Amino acid sequence: MHEVALAEEVLHIVGIEAERHGLSRVTEIGLSIGAWSCVVPEALAFALEAVLAGSVASGARLDLESVPGRLRCGECDNEYAPEDRYEPCPACGRFGPQVIAGNDMIVRRVAGA
């Protein structure tokens, strides 16, 4: 379950941001999770609960935002949002588009006091 490793990395980032902004307690963590990132949000939330316990972010509210996948066709520059990243461009039918959204997991917000 790679979500535990991801949760540990989130804790590391949260710790850096808390120190940088002088937060003694983190009350909210916002994460953007791409549809194609291979992260299971429920498993990540479970792992975060365990990893954050006893830290500056213990009990922090998690705001998990799902980011749909988006592609750009390398042939005709069309942007589209298919269910599967391997679908051809609906405008020209070509394969091999560039992924422009949906592959990442990003810590987008760390809030606290």
C-alpha positions in Angstrom: 0.0 0.0 0.0 2.0 3.0 -1.3 -0.5 5.4 0.4 1.4 5.0 3.7 4.6 6.3 1.9 2.6 9.1 0.4 1.1 10.0 3.8 4.6 10.2 5.3 5.7 12.5 2.5 2.6 14.7 3.1 3.5 14.9 6.8 7.0 16.0 5.8 5.7 18.7 3.5 3.1 19.8 6.2 5.9 20.0 8.8 8.0 22.2 6.5 5.1 24.5 5.7 4.0 24.7 9.4 7.5 25.8 10.4 7.8 28.2 7.5 4.6 29.9 8.5 5.0 29.7 12.2 2.1 27.4 12.8 2.0 25.6 16.2 -0.9 23.4 15.1 -2.2 22.4 11.6 -6.0 22.3 11.4 -6.5 21.6 7.7 -4.6 19.9 4.9 -5.8 20.3 1.3 -4.7 17.8 -1.2 -5.5 17.6 -5.0 -5.5 14.0 -6.2 -5.4 13.3 -9.9 -7.8 10.8 -11.4 -4.8 8.9 -13.0 -2.4 9.2 -10.0 -3.0 5.7 -8.8 -3.9 7.1 -5.3 -6.9 5.6 -3.6 -8.3 8.6 -1.7 -10.0 6.4 1.0 -6.7 4.5 1.6 -4.7 7.8 1.7 -7.2 9.3 4.3 -6.8 6.2 6.5 -3.0 6.3 6.2 -2.9 10.0 6.9 -4.9 9.6 10.1 -2.4 7.1 11.4 0.7 9.0 10.2 -0.4 12.4 11.4 -1.3 11.1 14.9 1.0 12.7 17.5 2.3 15.4 15.0 1.6 19.1 14.6 -1.2 18.0 12.3 -2.8 15.5 14.5 -6.6 15.6 14.0 -6.3 18.0 11.0 -9.3 18.1 8.7 -8.5 16.7 5.3 -9.9 18.3 2.2 -9.3 15.9 -0.7 -10.1 17.3 -4.1 -10.3 15.0 -7.1 -8.7 16.4 -10.3 -10.0 14.9 -13.6 -7.6 13.9 -16.2 -7.0 16.2 -19.2 -5.0 15.5 -22.3 -3.6 17.7 -25.2 -3.3 16.2 -28.6 0.3 16.5 -30.0 -1.1 16.6 -33.5 -3.9 19.2 -33.5 -3.4 20.8 -30.0 -7.0 19.9 -29.0 -7.5 19.6 -25.2 -10.0 17.0 -23.9 -11.0 15.1 -20.8 -11.4 11.4 -21.5 -12.2 8.7 -18.9 -9.0 6.8 -20.0 -5.7 8.5 -20.7 -5.2 6.2 -23.7 -8.2 7.3 -25.7 -7.5 8.9 -29.0 -8.1 12.6 -29.7 -11.8 13.1 -30.4 -10.9 15.9 -32.9 -8.4 14.1 -35.1 -8.3 10.5 -34.0 -4.6 10.5 -33.2 -3.0 8.6 -30.3 -0.2 9.7 -28.0 -1.5 12.8 -26.3 0.3 14.7 -23.6 -1.2 14.5 -20.1 -1.8 18.0 -18.8 -3.8 17.2 -15.6 -4.7 14.2 -13.5 -1.4 12.4 -12.9 -0.4 14.3 -9.7 -1.1 14.4 -6.0 -0.4 17.9 -4.7 -0.5 19.4 -1.2 -2.4 22.6 -2.1 -3.1 24.0 1.4 -1.8 23.8 4.9 -3.8 25.9 7.4 -3.6 26.3 11.2 -2.8 28.5 14.1 
